[in-house]
Amino acid sequence: MSAKQLTARKDNLKVIVLSWVYPALRQLPLSDWDAALRNAKDTESDSFERWWAIAGLGLITYLLAFDGNQTADSSLPARYLAQFLMAVPLIVVVMGPAHVRRVRRGLNKEIERRRSAERFEL
């Protein structure tokens, strides 16, 4: 498989995943997706998303706490490495929906901004 074919497959997969995660992107031309997502990601978190982050990180911290039996079984660096390796997927699972929600909100604002700019030009 050539590099060109791999790039085309990667681009197709990106379009499929982005249109599934952010359905509002389908309202924009494909060439505008990157700029719209970049602008949408700059959206500030609202209070619900901030509380979600605090509660999620508290939950993850609680779930990954070591008990007394675990501390004697392994060295300190090994425990911290194991804790880190367990924390990464938990953070993605717990915090990912809040990030997607924030970007979707920003994307809706970006689409509305573009529509109002188009109406103003007409």
N, C-alpha and C positions, 0 to 999 in steps of 0.2 A: 504494500500500500504506500502510495507516495505521500509526501508531506502535504501536498495540496488537498488530497482526499481526506487526510486526518484532520486538517483545519476545517474543511467543509463539514465533516461529521461533528466536530466539536462545536461549531457554530450552530448546527441544527439542534444539537442537544441543548445548547444554551437557550435557544429560542423556545424550545418545548418546555424546559423547566421554568424559565422566567414567565412564560404566558400561563403556566399552571399556578405558580406562586403569586403572581401579580396579574390577575385577569384584566385589569384596567389598561394594561400596556397595549392590548389589542386595539384600543381606540386610536393609537398613534402609529405613524409610519415606522417601520422597522429601523430606519436610519436614525430616528430620534430616541430610541429606547435608552441608549447609554446616557445621553445627556439628561433625559427625564429621570432616570434612576439616580443619577448623581445629585440632581437637585432635590429629589424626594428624600434621599438619605440625610440631607442637611436639616430635615425637619426636627424641631425640638420634641422631646418626649413630653407627653402630657402627664398629669398627676397619677392617673391609673397605671401607666407604664412605669413610672418611677416607683410606685408602691409594689408593683409586680417585681421589679428588679430587687428591691430590698427584701421582699418576702422570699423570692427565689434564691437569692444568695444565702439568706438565713437558713432555708431548708437544706440547701446543698452543704453548707457548713455543718449543720446538725447531722446529716446523713454520713458525712465523711469523717466524723470525729473518731479518734482512736479510743478504745477502752483499755483498761489496765492489762488485760491478757495479751493484747496485740503489741504493747510497747516492749515487752520482754522478749518477744520472739524474733525480732529483726532489728537491724541497725537503723539509726535515725535517717540517713540518706535514703535507704531502701523504703522506709515508711513514707517519706515525703514524695518520692518518685511514684510510688503506688497511689498515693492520694491524688497527685497531679493527674496521673493517667486515668483515674476514675472521675475526676472533676471535669475534665474537658467534655466528654460526651454528655454529662449531666447538665453542664452549663448550656450546651447547644440545645438540648431537649427542653430545658426549663425556660431559658431566656430567648430562644429562637422565635417563638410565637410573638413575644413582645416586640422584637425587632421587625418582624414581618408586618405587624399591625402598624407600627410607626411609619414604615416605608409606604405601606398602602395608603395611609392617611396623607402623607406627603405627595404621593403620586396622584391622588384625587385632586389635591390642591394645585399641583402642577398642570394637570389636564384642564382644570377649570380656568387657570391663569392663561393658558394658551388659547382656549376657546374665547375668552373675553378679549384677548389681544386680537384675535382674528375678527371678531365682531366689530371691534373699534376700527380696524383697517378698512372694513367694508363701508 
